[in-house]
């Protein structure tokens, strides 16, 4: 399916990336670069290997460390099933933005530091045999900020899910808009939201997974039919530091956490990382029409390949 020209702020560049060359550098930062880690949750000193074997989760307090794209894909998708899409998209420096470095230099610095080409990766894969469109944002790369390429990749991922009548799973770790791209960055929120509205209009299923942090320009994460979050994830419109600067006083402790959002009904469930793949698989099995008897299931819509999710979701998580 051809895509419209995204504009002069995005270009196609280089060969298509292979799924087995996704960035996989560890997200665990050791003390002085060594074997030991300091947990941000309980301040315990931890063995890096122990944390890695525990899915980047603190064995003392269950604090969830960040994950790299390759680690996240291995956690959720069937082994070897992921095929990356739209990997050749690259940003242009339309504004000639410069702070300490020029924007072009900063992008090169981030690519060298993280091994990633941009802050979003999207593609197709399987979750226990169910085909899905899958995307994630990477907080290591310019804090996962929403630049023109991030917005274009996510939009194309949603549109592909809509055209193929497949479920969509997006995992978010983002800090908001990318100031280096100005208005081009701000346009992406509306673009992704519009694509999700079209996906929803034809009965498309969208499962959103919020991780730490999900801030600002990651507003698409709030539009899921089902919204999951990892424990103690930072979630909000702006970071606590920005809120304190603007209001002159800090927010109450715990306000911008997944636990607070669950208490106020803004997300559906907090899920430990070890249980995430199983729950998503169960949701797909419950809601996808390929697992249903079309003749007897009252929620099946003949106009799409999905159930009418809005009617069934209030009971889904209670039953699973």
Phi, psi and omega in degrees: 000118182292147180250144177295153178300121182286354178113174185288354181269000178225136177230159170268130185215134171077173180286159178294132181288144176274150182296331182273008176247019178297148180299130184226018180296142185299142176269358183273117180264118182279164174292119183057030178074014185262205186284334190262148180239151172253121181287131178286345181272308184244358179066016176289152172269125190236151174282125183305318182296323179295317180294319180299316179293338180264028178062036181060038178240135179297125179288347182270316187232001181068020173297132182265107173290160176297162175236148174284164178305317181294324177293319181293318179296318179295329180291319191258319187266158175298144183302130176074007185267346187280131174237114184288145178238151173059034184288342185273358178293136180219145182281153170256158178262069186297328183268356185053047187286138178219130166240248173293324176234162170290160181299320178298317179294322180293320178298316178297322178297317179293321178296320179292320184288320187259338187080002180259154178270336178201181187268010177219143174228131180226157178174191179251150178195184180240141171240102186051045175089349179270124182285132181220159163267131188230137176216156177212155170249146190248109184291348178289330185266105183046042179057029178066024186294152187273088173269183183296324179287320177301312180297319181293318179297314181296318179298313179296324177298314179297314181297323178293319176300320180294313183291327180269357182057048181243152174296154181239131176234119178240131179249123190250131168216095191213151182256356179123205183290156179259108187298335183294343183247001173054232185295331177299325177290315183296331179295335188292327181299314180292323182296313180294318180298323179294318178296321178293325177296320178292322177297318180292324184296332179261014177088015182291141178268131178230117175255121180257135178238113180268130175237181185269118359259157170234097192228148165059250187295355177276033183297337177299337180293338181275357187260009182291151171294323173231129183244116177251160178211148174282157182300141174057026177289141175282118182228135178170175179284324178220157182292157179305324180295315180295318179299316180297322179294321184283324185262343182083003178209147181285155173289154175303145181303136176084001183295317185260056179234160178298327179296319178293320179294322178294317180300327182265008175076019183269344172229166187265325181198146170265129187233125173297145184305323182294339184257359190293312182299316182296318181293316179299318178299317179296320179296317179297320179295326181283321190261340183278139184292337181294344178256009186245158172269105186304324186287333187249341185280120186290344184261000182288135178254123182288349182271358180209180178262013184235164170283160171285093193297325187300326182285328188264336188301319181305333182260346187299305186291337176288328183275332183276000000 
